[in-house]
């Protein structure tokens, strides 16, 4: 049985088209439609319910030691208010999940935000691999999470929050802020390629916060957005998605996340396996579809007659006005600018290898 987020009634009131996703009932779109929602985020602002994401707290003398052990990035130099992205790997180097880590208090308190579909798997994995003196709490069921994204997001938030409560640096947060008088953790993060913020509040105040944000953003063109636009926006910005660009069999290095794997760190789960693998022979690439059709997930990719890999995600990107895809292919056959072929509905269609960040703000 699917769960409801704290904002379910808000989506119903706004006539959102509700679908099951990652164990929750969430709006895939509203009456405005995916393209309108996508374009609102690129040009004005959009509001997303991301309460289905999971939040896990590490506390204790060995909190930092555990975050370092479980994840591939290096968190040793983080100070309170910093946010950092990282894969979390299994013993073979495959990705258990990718997550965002918040430093609440140096060395002793961290919050990890995990993908909704992986929440229970992640928590089980974390608990199984805890070391030393640390406490782990899954607080997901008590948290509402809302994302305000788009070029007008700063102006909207300025109407509702004091300047001291608004983080200014990308990937930073204010732990004890207030938005419209509601207690929140306010972070300058997001998954759309745009400027924006994410708010973590009590599940009991989530609907009030959602409605106040929508009201404040009305003059700026703010509209509610669903899962459909969230996916087209992240793909247009070249952002990977767990279960597509990465999974338990694919290492972070193979999917272009090597910058978040700190091999000079003393130890982390999966390090030894990745050391033995050496330099990956495959890589994640961006593809601009030159012919007709949309390359979805798991479409074969060829260089001439040679099968070199498969697509991992693909769609029509509304802002760019064309079809794009990401793929994992053999590195030597896919230099930037090369023309490859994607098999779409039994027909090979030309596609150009382009930088994976298709859209870049500004």
Helices and strands as residue ranges (DSSP letters): E 3-4, H 8-13, E 17-21, E 24-29, H 34-43, E 46-49, E 54-59, H 63-70, E 83-89, E 95-105, E 109-114, G 116-118, H 119-128, E 135-138, G 140-142, E 143-149, H 153-160, G 163-165, E 173-179, E 182-187, E 196-202, H 206-217, G 218-220, E 223-225, H 227-236, G 258-260, H 271-277, E 282-289, E 300-303, E 306-317, E 322-330, G 331-333, E 339-344, E 347-354
